[in-house]
Amino acid sequence: MNAVELFLLGRTLMKLGEDAMPEPPGSADRHPGSTRLTLIVASDIATHPDTAVGEIATRTGLPQSQVSTAVARLKEAGSVLAAPDPSDRRRMLVRQADDRSERVAQVRAAGIGRTLASALGTDDPERLDQVASALDLLARHLVGVGPKDGPGHP
């Protein structure tokens, strides 16, 4: 596998993950912004607790408006908390919620079977199991998580 193939595989895996993600409750109008951007922001918040929206935008390269939208979506889902910065009360700092929200539990419980079958064009249990096992192996070695231990960001 070369660098281009690895990059394209990564994009395919991101798309599979997005497709497998359960829709948030409510209408699309209530939850603007893409799942991908929301996951990028959630991941950054997990890595950098007590961070400001502008800092997230700088680290991720996303426009501040999109980061703000993602943070609002995560707050509504109960995945993050915002509090005033003690050193500058005008600024809000964002961190992961201590308790796992209902949305996080829903996302972690979502399986990839149907999405994987659609992507592979087959529902052959043996083939699906082989690919799922390969993905579990990659996750353990590259991301450092087990098959059911993934980062369950909304």
Salt bridges, closest charged atoms under 4 A:
GLU18 OE2 - ARG36 NH2 2.55
ASP19 OD1 - LYS15 NZ 3.06
ASP44 OD1 - HIS48 ND1 3.35
ASP44 OD2 - ARG59 NH2 2.73
ASP50 OD2 - ARG95 NH2 2.76
GLU55 OE2 - ARG91 NH1 3.25
GLU76 OE2 - ARG30 NH2 2.38
GLU76 OE2 - HIS31 NE2 3.72
ASP85 OD2 - ARG91 NE 2.97
ASP88 OD1 - ARG90 NE 2.99
